[in-house]
Amino acid sequence: MSTGPGAASAPAPTPYDTQPAPDPGTPADTGAAPATALGTAPAATTAEAAPRPAAAPRTAPEPVRTAPEPGRTAREPVRTASEPVRTARESGRTASEPGRTAPEPGRAAPRKAGSARRGSSMFSSLKVRNYRLFFMGQVVSNTGTWMQRIAQDWLVLSLTGSSAAVGITTALQFLPMLLFGLYGGVLVDRLPKRPTLLVTQSAMALTGLALAALTLTGHVEVWHVYVAAFAVGLATVVDNPARQSFVSEMVGPGQLQNAVSLNSANFQSARLIGPAVAGLMITGVGTGWAFLANGLSFVAPLTSLLLMRARELHVVERTPRGKGQLREGLRYVAGRPDLIWPIVLVGFIGTFGFNFPVWLSAYADDVFHAGAGAYSLFNTVMAVGSLVGALLAARRGTARLRVLIAAAAAFGALEIVAALAPSYWLFALLMAPIGVFGLTVNVTANTTVQMATDPAMRGRVMALFMMVFMGGTPLGAPLVGWVTDAYGPRTGFALGGVISLAAATAIGLALTRAGNVRPALSWQGRQPRLTFVPRENAHEENNEENREPARAAA
């Protein structure tokens, strides 16, 4: 059995080379070499030990190590000789270790991801082949999804002439996530992610192609659009948590923050391109061709999923079918403050702080009297800010709860400032930082929750996350819309900012209490720096207080 270089030389001292305990009846050590099963130590050894008494405890026991124990033949000295090698390589296992010459099945990609992580590049997760395929497929698919959203709303408006009908279409698309989101998470934990995504992406492609066929043949009716929107929502119930969970299987925990950030940048880029392309197609050739383009766009993600190498995925053990798994997921989140508080924060901000279609349209028409062009400009500037926020999150590379709380507080404060903005251009410029911090909240919360969750529970936890974030919009939008209509756009926008800021402050205090830390303000040069330091041990303080009466009584 080979042990690498230096195996034939005398074994180097290791932490295990200690003086053995004397046998019963053996006199105490007086400096002479002990007798062993091989006889007394030779005179040369004793003479050599005399000028170096400190070395005697290390070299003297060696004959004992060479004596074969029962069941331990000549391999024992080899293991002793290889101890320094194994100890030196403990922190970074290489292919030259015994038993590590061949990579484990399906574990080649995680090692590459770990090496990519050290570079901390903005696009480091794209070095993983499977994720690169996934990313390119989503670029095409997200653009088609935004095209269908615009074409769908325009088609309903043209068929009915009612804005309420457009609102019903949007509600039908988000309602399944609110009703069945948790059950979707249970299914995702039981099923393999890649085949599941092949089914859900194919289902959404068929809805787009069906709407295209009905519209191009002139047989489309508004109830057809309602059914298609609800069908897309049902597919999203499973597709969304499956895509969220599948990212960690492609890149591993070391690249998760970067990959989630790039997914958000991907979506925001499509948000800039998709509506523009849809507008050109609607005015040029009609809404049916926009539906057709969306249906065909799913060829890209389906192809990317089929081309992935299964052996390079980070295999996650699936949850077996059983009773009470939904309640188990809820109990799991309820017992984890580091999970429940980010989800609650995202719920407040998603429900009350992300109602921009209500506010921006009201500001464009009622406050600045600038029309549809201003509404388009506000959305474009916010999309650019969101894209910048996604890229900054990708560059940051780590997800911290203090970044989440600070971004949520800044998001709420900027909404309050924008609500009071006196001029059109100042309001438009403020949309950019609002987009930056809003996207930072989304990405940081998403990554924090995924990295803190047991892989066997990730589907259920991410389903709850998306249900709270997306499902809160149909509930908060009518309330915020009523406040905006009754008291004006400035009051409605400011109310959303106040609720977001209050939620960030309250949850930040709850997290510091749960983590037994407190905020501390220090100065780094001329700049203030907010850090969190451990609290004094409350238990020891109580013990000290209890000792005082005892001392007085004594």
N, C-alpha and C positions, 0 to 999 in steps of 0.2 A: 504494500500500500504506500503510494508516494505521498509525501507531505510537503512538497515544494522545496525550494532552495534552502540549503542549510540543514536538511534533515539528518545527514550523516554526521554532523558535528556534535559536540557535547551540548546537551540541552541547556538552554538559557534559563535563568531563574524566573519563575512565574509566581503569581499570587498564591498558587496552590502548594508551592515548595516550602512548607513550614516544618518545624521540628516535630517529629512524631512523639506521641506520649509514650513514656517508658512502660515496658511490660510489668505486670505485678511481680514484685520481688526483685526488680532490678534496682540497683542503687542509683541515687540521684546523679545527674550529670556533673562531672568534675572537670570538664574540658577535654577529656580523652575521647577518641572516636568510639562510638558505641559499637558493640558486637552485633552482628547481623546473622541472618541465616547463611550467608556466604562466608562466614568466618570473621575474624578481627580485621580491622583496617590495616593495610600495609604500612610499613614504617615511613615510606616516602610520603604518604598522605598525611601522617601525623606530623612529620617534619615540615611539610608545606603549610600545614594549618597554623604552626607556631607563630611565624611572623605576621600572619593575617588572621587573628582570632575572630574577626567579624565575619569572615567568609566561611568559617567552619559550620555554622548552622545551615548554610545553603548547600554546601557540597557534601557534608557528612551524611545526610539522609538519602542521598541518591542511590546507594546500593539497595536500600529498602525498596525504592520505586522500581528497580530493575528486577527484583525478585518476583516471579510470576505468582499471582494470587490464583486460587481455584477458579477456573473459568476465564482467567485473564492471562493469556499466553504472551507471546512476544509483541503483541500490539501495544502494551502499556507504555513502553519507552517511546514509541512513535507518537502516541497521543501527547506525552509530555513534551516532546520536541516540537510539536506543532502548536502548543498552547500560545506562544507569543504571536504567531501568525494569526490565529483565530481572534485573539484579543485585539490586535491592531486593526483587524478588518471588521470589527463588530459594528462600528457606526456606518460603514458604507460597504455593503456586500457586493463583491465583484464576481465575475465569472470564474476566477481562479480558485475560489473557495471549494473545498471538498463538497460534492453534492450540488454545486451550483454551476456546473459547466454548461448546462443547457437551460435555456429560459423556460419558466413554467408555461403551460399552455394558456394562451390568452392574456399573458402578462407582458408582452413586448411593448405594447403601446403605453401602459402606465409608466414604464421606466423612461420612455422618451418624453412623456409629458412632464415628468419630474425634472428632467434636464432642461426642458424648455422653460419651466417655471423660473429657473435661476436667471434667465435672461430678462425677465419682467418686461417683455415687449408688449406693445399695445395690441398686436395681432398674434401673440405667441400660440394661442390655442389653434390657429389655422395650420400649424405645423403637424397637427394630428390629422392623418389622412381621412379617417371616417368623419370627423367634424368638418373638415374642409368640404367634403362632398355634401354633407347636410346643409352647411351654410350657403353654398351656391344654389342648391335646390330651393331653399327658403327665399333667396333673393327674388327668384322668378315667381314663386307662389305668393309671397306677400304683396308683390306688385299687382298680381291678378286679383287678390282678395280686396285690395283697396279699390280697384276698378269696379268690382261687382258691388261694393257698398255704395259707391256714387251712382252707378247705373240703376241699382235697385231702388234707391230713394227717388231718383228722377222718374223712374217708370211708375211707381206708386203715385207720385204727385201728378203725373200726366194722366193717369187712369181715373183718379178720383178728384183731383183738385183740392185735396184736404191735407193739411199739415198733421192733423190728428191721425190720419191713416199712416203717414210716415212714422209717427211715434209708435203706433201699434206694431208696425213691422220691426222696428228696433227692439221693442219690448219682447216680441216673440223670439227674436234671435238670442236675447240674453236670459230669458225666463228659464229655459232648461238648465242652465248653469246654477241658477238660484234654487231650483227645485230638486235637481238630481245630481248636483256637483259632488256631494260626498259619496254617493253610490258609484259614480264614475271613478273616484279615487280607489275604492275597494276593488273594482275590476282591474284597474291598472296595476295594483300590487300583486294580483293573482296572475296576470297575463304577461307574456314576453313583450317587451316594448316595441321592437322593430316590426314584427308581424302585425301588432295592434295598429301601429301608425300606417302601415300599408292599407289596412281596411278603412280607417277613418279618413285618410287622405283620398282614397278612391271614392268614398261616399260623398265627400264634399265636391269632388270633381263631377260626379254624376248630377248633383243638384244644379251646378252651373250649366252643364250641357243641356239638361232638361229645360231650364229657363230660356236658354238660347234657342232651342227648337221651338218652344211655344211662342216666343217673341218674334222670331224670324218668319214663322208661318202665319202670324197674325191671330193666333188663338189664345193669347195670354189674357188672363183676367186677374183681378187683384187678389182673389183667394189663392191663386196659384203662387203668387209671390209670398203670401202669408205662410203657406205650407212649406215652400222652399226655405224661408227664413227659419222656421221652426226646425226643419230637418237639419240645417246647418248648425243650429244651436245644440241639437241632440248629439251630433257628431263631435262638437266641441267639448261636450261634457267628458268624453273619454280622450279626445285628441289633445286637449290642452295639458292635463296632468301627465299624459304619456310623453309629450314632447319635453315638458319641463324636467321630468325624471330621466329621460333618455340622454339629456345633455351630460349628466354626470357619468353615465355609462360610456359615453364616447371619449371624454377627456380626463376623467378622474378628478379627485378633489383638488389637486394642485392647480388646475386650469379652470375650475368651475366659475370663479368670479369673472375671469376674462371671457369665457364662452357666453355666459349669461349677458354680459355687457355687449358683446358683439351681436348677439341675437336681438337685443333692443335697438342697437344701431342699425341693424338690418331692417327691422320693422319701421323705424323712423325714416330711413331712406326711401322705403317703399311708400310711406305716407306722403313724401314729397313728389314722387314720380307717378304713382298710381292714379291719383285724382286728375293730374294734368293729362295723362294719356287717355283716361276715361272721358274727360271733357272733349278732347279732340275726336274720339271715336263716336261719341253720342251725337255731336253736331255734324260729323262727316258722314257716317254710315248707319247710325242708329244704336239703340241700347242693346239689341240682340247680339251684335258683334262683340260688345264688351263682355257679355255673359259667356260667349263662346271663347274669348281670349282667356277668361278666368278658368273655365273648364280645362282648356288645353294647358294652362300654366302648371297644373298639377302633375304633368308628365315629368317635370324636372325633379320635384322631391321624391316621387315614386322611383325614378331611375337612380337617384342618389342612395336611397335606402337599399335597393337591390345590389348596388355595386359595393356596399360596405363589406369589410372583412370581419366576420363574426369573431375570429380568434383574437382580434385586437380590441374587442370591447371589454370593459371592466364588468365581469359577470357579477350579477346581483341575484342572490337566492330569492326565488319567488315565494310569496306567502301562500300556503295551501288553503284550500277552500274550507271555511269553518263558520260557525255561528258567532254573532256578536262582534264581527270585525269592524263594523262602523262605530259601535260604542267604544271599542278598543282604541280606535284612532282618536276619537274625541277625548277619551281619558288620557291618552298619551300627550296630547297637546295641552290639556288642562293642567297636567302635572309638571309642565316645563315652562317656567317664566320666560326663558330665552326664546321660546317659540310663540307663546300666546300673545305676548305684548307687541312684537312686530306685526303679527297678523291683525291685532286690534287696531294698531296705528294705521296700517294700510286700509283697514275697513273704514275708519273715520275719514281719511283723506280721499279715498275713492268715492265715498258716498256724498261728501259735502264739498270737497275741494277740487274735484275734477269735472265739474259741470260746465266746461268751457263752451260747448255749443249754445247753451242758454245765455251765458253772459256775453260772449263775444258778439253774437248776433244782435243782442240788445244794445251793446255799446256802439256798434256800427250804425244802427238805425236811429236809436233814441237819444244817445248822448252826443255823438259826433256828427250825425246826419250825413254819413259818407257812403252809405249803400253797400252793395255786395262786394265791391272792390276792397273796401276796408276789412270786411269779414275774411276775405281770402288772404289779405296781407297779414292779419293777426294770426291766423292759423299757420301760415307759412313761416313767420318769424318764430313762433313757438315750436314748430317742427324742427327748424334749424337748431334752436337751443336744446331740444331733446336729443338730437343727434350728437351735439357737442357733449352733453352730459353722459351719453352712452359711451363715447370714446374716452372721456376722462375716467369713467368707472373701469373701463377695460385697462387703462394704463395704471390705475391704482393697484389692481391685482389682489387686494384683500378687502374683506367685508367686515366692518366694525359697527357695533351697535351705536357707538357715539357718533359715527358719521351719519347713520340713519336718523338719529334724533336731531342732530344739527341741521341736516338737509330738510327734514320735515318742518322744523321751526323756521328756517329761512324761507321755505316755500310759503308757509302761512303768512309770514311777515310781508313778503313781497306782494302777495295778493291784496293785503290791506293797503299797501302803498299804491299799487296799481289802481285800486278802487277809487282812490282820492286823486289820481293823476289829473291835472287840469287841462293838458293839451293832448291832441291826437298822437303826435309823434312820440311823446314821452310814454304814453300808454303802449304804443306799438313796440318801442324799445324794451319796455319792461317784460314783454312776453318772452324774450330770449332767456333771461335768468330764471324766470318762472319755469320754462321748459327744462332748463339745466337741472334745477333742484327737484322738480317733479320726477324726472327720469332717474335721478340719483336715489330718490326714495324708493322707487319701484325696483330698481336693480339691486340695491343694497339689501332691502328686505327679502327679495327673492333668494339671493345668494346666501344670506344669513340663515334663513329657514332651511334651505336645502342642505347646507353643510352641517347644521346642527341636528339633522334628522337621521334616524336609523334607516339605512337603505330599504329594509323590509317595510317601513311605514311611509316611505317618501311619497308614494302615489296618493295616499289618503291625506297626508299633510298638505301637499301641493294642491290637491283638489279643494281643500278648505281654504287655502290661501287665495286661489283664483275665484272661488265662490264669493268670498268676502269682498275681494277687490272689484270684480266685474259685476257680481250680483247686487252690489249696493247702489249701482247707478240707476236702475229702474225705480229704486225706492227714494233716493235722494233727489233725483231730477225734478219730479213733480213738486216737492216741497220747496226746493230752491227756486223753481220757476214761479211758484205762487208768491214767494217773498219778493222776487224781482218785479213781477207785475204789480204787486200791491204797493211796494215802497220804493221802487226804482232800481235800476241796474247797479248803482253804486252801493246801495244797502245790501243787495243780494250778493254781490262779489265780496264785499267786506265781511259779510257773515260767514261765507265759506272760508276766508282767511282766518278769521277769529277762531272758528271751530278747529281748523287744522293746527294753528299755533297752540291752542289750549290742549289739544290731544297730545301734541309733541312734548309739551312741558310736563303734563301729568304722567305720561308713560315714561318719560326720561327719569322722573323722580321715582317711579315704581321700579324701574330697572336698577337704579343705583341702590335702592333699598334691598332689592332681591339679591344683588351682587355684593352687598355689604361694603359698598364704596361710597365716597362722597366727592362732589366736584371741588377742585382746588384751582385757583387762578394764580399763575406764576408769570414771570417775565423772562423771555428769551431775547436778550439784547434789548431792543426798544419795542418789541412786539409782545402783546399779551398771549398767553398760551393756557388753554383750558385743559386740565388733566383730571383723572380720577384716582384717588388714593384710597387705600383700605381704611375703613372705619376702625376706631378703637374697639377692642373686644368688649361687647356689651356684657357678656357673661362675667368677665373678670371685674368689670365695673360694679356689677351687682354684688359679686362676692366681696369686693372691697367695702361697699356700703353696708353689707351684712356684718362685716368684721368690726365696724366702728362701734355699734351698740355692745358687742361682746367685750371689746376693749374697755369701754366705759364701765360696764358691769364688773369687770375684773378689778 
